[in-house]
Amino acid sequence: MTSLSLRGLRGGVGTSSLLAATGHALHSLGERVLLVDMCPENLLRLHFNVSVSEPGGWARAMIDGEGWNTQAWTVEPGLSVLPYGRLKLEEQDQIEQHLLNESNLWRRRQASLAEHFDWILFDVPLRLPGHARVGPCALSLQIVEADAACHVLLQQEEAPSEHLLINRFDPVSQLQRDLLLIWRKQYGARLLPLNVHQDEAMREAQAFKKPVGAYAEASLAAQDVLSLATWCLTRRLGTV
């Protein structure tokens, strides 16, 4: 089993939509995939037609003293999503403290899931260090947009280690093209050799509660994400 985490450099860069799309793309390539929402916003489930009113999830189960591994939704055979659950702010704080105190919790959970899935994909929050402790990840991607805010935040990073993936890239934008050239020079191998282009199909897919590959298979964003899934597979196989 291989684990992959996606984390936005800042909020609003499309991390959850991208994770949902990547999980669907890996599944379309014959992989068994579990997507895990580590974010209290609990939005990942909405990409897989889980009802907005559904309160369940792994964090909700921990608060209620129930089994976390009974909260996954099977989207189709070989593709499942594990929501975070609906929690009050004080309950989110309880989960954060629990995860800080028990830093190996998700390492053990990964081990228990290894025989059932080829991939576990984590949607990791930005500023909750306990929630970000998902155990060892073979691939960790930081999601950025080619804009001034992300450029400044990249300059301020203290110990950068994750691969960088540019989302919502618009080749018509002179600013984005310039930043891409600068980042290629500055970050070299950290920057993935592909971008996910700006595509209205990605926003429409979320509105239709689907990953973009299920909503618009021929769209540019879906093809980009399929390339990303292929890149992930080649990294796992050690051919890149």
C-alpha positions in Angstrom: 0.0 0.0 0.0 1.1 3.5 -0.8 0.0 6.7 1.0 -0.3 10.1 -0.5 -1.0 13.4 1.2 -2.2 16.7 -0.3 -1.9 19.9 1.6 -2.6 23.4 0.4 0.1 26.1 0.8 -2.8 28.4 1.7 -6.6 28.0 1.9 -8.7 28.0 -1.3 -6.2 26.4 -3.7 -8.5 23.5 -4.5 -6.9 20.8 -2.5 -10.0 18.7 -1.7 -11.3 18.8 -5.3 -7.8 17.7 -6.5 -7.6 14.9 -4.0 -11.0 13.6 -5.0 -10.1 13.7 -8.6 -6.8 12.0 -8.0 -8.4 9.2 -6.1 -10.9 8.7 -8.9 -8.2 8.7 -11.5 -6.1 6.1 -9.6 -9.2 3.9 -9.3 -9.8 4.2 -13.0 -6.3 2.8 -13.5 -7.2 -0.3 -11.6 -6.1 0.7 -8.1 -8.0 0.2 -4.8 -8.2 3.6 -3.2 -9.3 5.0 0.2 -9.6 8.8 0.5 -9.4 10.1 4.1 -10.6 13.6 5.1 -8.3 15.0 7.8 -9.9 18.5 7.6 -12.6 19.6 10.1 -14.4 21.4 7.2 -15.4 17.9 6.1 -15.9 18.8 2.5 -14.2 15.8 0.8 -17.3 13.6 1.1 -19.3 16.1 -1.0 -17.3 15.0 -4.1 -18.7 11.5 -3.7 -22.4 12.2 -3.3 -22.5 11.8 0.5 -25.4 13.9 1.8 -24.6 17.3 3.3 -26.8 16.3 6.3 -24.8 13.1 7.0 -22.9 13.8 10.3 -20.7 10.6 10.4 -17.0 10.3 10.0 -13.9 9.0 11.7 -13.5 12.0 14.1 -17.2 12.0 14.9 -16.9 8.3 15.8 -13.9 9.0 18.1 -15.9 11.6 20.0 -18.9 9.3 20.2 -16.8 6.2 21.2 -17.6 4.3 18.1 -15.4 2.4 15.6 -13.7 4.8 13.2 -13.3 2.1 10.6 -17.0 1.7 10.2 -17.5 5.2 8.9 -16.1 4.8 5.4 -18.5 5.0 2.4 -18.0 2.7 -0.5 -18.4 4.8 -3.7 -18.0 1.7 -5.9 -16.0 -1.5 -5.5 -12.4 -0.5 -4.8 -13.1 3.2 -4.1 -14.0 4.4 -0.7 -14.1 7.7 1.2 -13.7 8.2 4.9 -15.2 11.6 6.0 -14.1 13.6 8.9 -17.6 14.0 10.4 -19.5 17.0 11.7 -17.9 18.3 15.0 -18.4 21.4 17.1 -15.3 23.6 17.6 -14.6 22.3 21.1 -14.8 18.7 19.8 -12.4 19.6 17.0 -10.0 20.8 19.7 -10.4 17.5 21.5 -9.5 15.5 18.4 -6.5 17.8 17.8 -5.2 17.3 21.3 -5.8 13.5 21.1 -3.8 13.4 17.8 -1.0 15.4 19.3 -0.8 13.1 22.3 -1.0 9.9 20.2 1.2 10.8 17.3 1.3 7.2 15.9 -2.4 6.8 15.7 -2.7 7.1 11.9 0.5 5.1 11.4 -1.3 2.1 13.1 -4.5 2.8 11.2 -2.6 2.7 7.9 -1.1 -0.6 8.8 -4.5 -2.0 9.6 -5.8 -0.9 6.1 -2.8 -2.1 4.1 -4.3 -5.4 2.9 -7.5 -3.7 1.7 -6.2 -0.8 -0.4 -3.4 -0.1 -2.8 -3.5 3.7 -2.0 -4.6 5.8 0.9 -5.0 9.5 0.1 -5.1 12.1 2.8 -6.6 15.6 2.6 -4.4 17.3 5.2 -5.3 20.7 6.8 -3.0 23.6 6.8 -2.7 24.7 10.5 -3.6 21.7 12.7 -0.3 19.8 13.3 -2.0 16.9 15.1 -4.4 16.4 12.2 -1.5 16.5 9.8 0.2 13.5 11.5 -1.1 10.9 9.2 1.9 8.5 9.5 4.5 7.9 6.8 3.5 9.1 3.3 5.5 7.9 0.3 4.3 11.0 -1.5 3.5 14.4 0.0 2.3 17.1 -2.4 1.9 20.8 -1.5 -0.8 22.4 -3.7 -0.1 26.0 -4.9 -1.5 28.5 -7.3 0.8 30.6 -9.5 -0.1 33.9 -7.7 1.7 36.5 -5.6 0.3 35.1 -2.3 1.8 31.6 -2.9 5.0 33.1 -4.1 5.5 35.0 -0.9 4.5 32.0 1.3 7.0 29.8 -0.6 9.7 32.3 0.2 8.8 32.2 3.9 8.9 28.4 4.2 11.4 27.3 6.9 12.0 23.6 6.1 10.4 22.8 2.7 10.3 19.2 1.7 7.1 18.4 -0.1 6.7 18.3 -3.9 5.0 21.3 -5.4 2.0 20.9 -7.7 0.5 23.9 -9.4 -3.3 23.9 -9.6 -5.6 26.1 -11.7 -2.8 27.1 -14.0 -3.9 29.5 -16.7 -1.4 29.7 -19.6 -3.0 32.9 -20.9 -1.9 34.7 -17.7 1.5 36.4 -18.1 1.9 36.5 -14.4 1.4 32.8 -14.0 3.8 32.0 -16.9 6.4 34.3 -15.3 6.0 32.7 -11.9 6.2 29.2 -13.4 9.6 30.1 -14.9 10.8 31.5 -11.6 9.6 28.5 -9.7 11.2 26.1 -12.1 14.5 27.8 -11.5 14.2 28.2 -7.7 12.6 24.9 -6.8 13.9 22.5 -9.5 13.0 18.9 -8.7 10.4 19.9 -6.0 8.1 21.2 -8.8 6.2 18.4 -10.5 6.7 18.1 -14.2 3.0 18.8 -14.8 0.3 21.3 -13.9 -3.4 21.0 -13.4 -5.0 23.7 -15.6 -7.7 26.1 -14.8 -10.9 24.4 -15.9 -14.5 25.3 -15.1 -15.3 21.5 -15.2 -13.6 21.2 -11.8 -16.0 23.6 -10.1 -19.0 22.1 -11.9 -18.0 18.6 -10.8 -18.1 19.7 -7.2 -21.5 21.2 -7.7 -22.7 17.9 -9.1 -21.0 16.0 -6.2 -18.6 14.1 -8.4 -14.8 14.0 -9.0 -14.0 15.8 -12.2 -13.1 12.5 -14.0 -16.5 11.2 -13.3 -18.3 14.4 -14.3 -16.3 15.4 -17.4 -13.8 12.7 -18.4 -12.7 14.5 -21.5 -12.1 17.8 -19.8 -8.6 19.3 -19.6 -8.5 19.1 -15.8 -9.6 15.4 -15.8 -6.8 14.6 -18.3 -4.3 16.6 -16.2 -5.3 14.6 -13.1 -5.0 11.4 -15.0 -1.4 12.4 -15.8 -0.9 13.1 -12.1 -2.2 9.7 -11.1 0.2 8.1 -13.7 3.0 10.1 -12.2 2.1 8.8 -8.7 2.2 5.2 -10.0 5.6 5.7 -11.6 6.9 7.2 -8.4 5.7 4.1 -6.5 7.3 1.8 -9.0 10.6 3.8 -8.7 10.8 4.7 -12.4 11.0 8.4 -11.9 
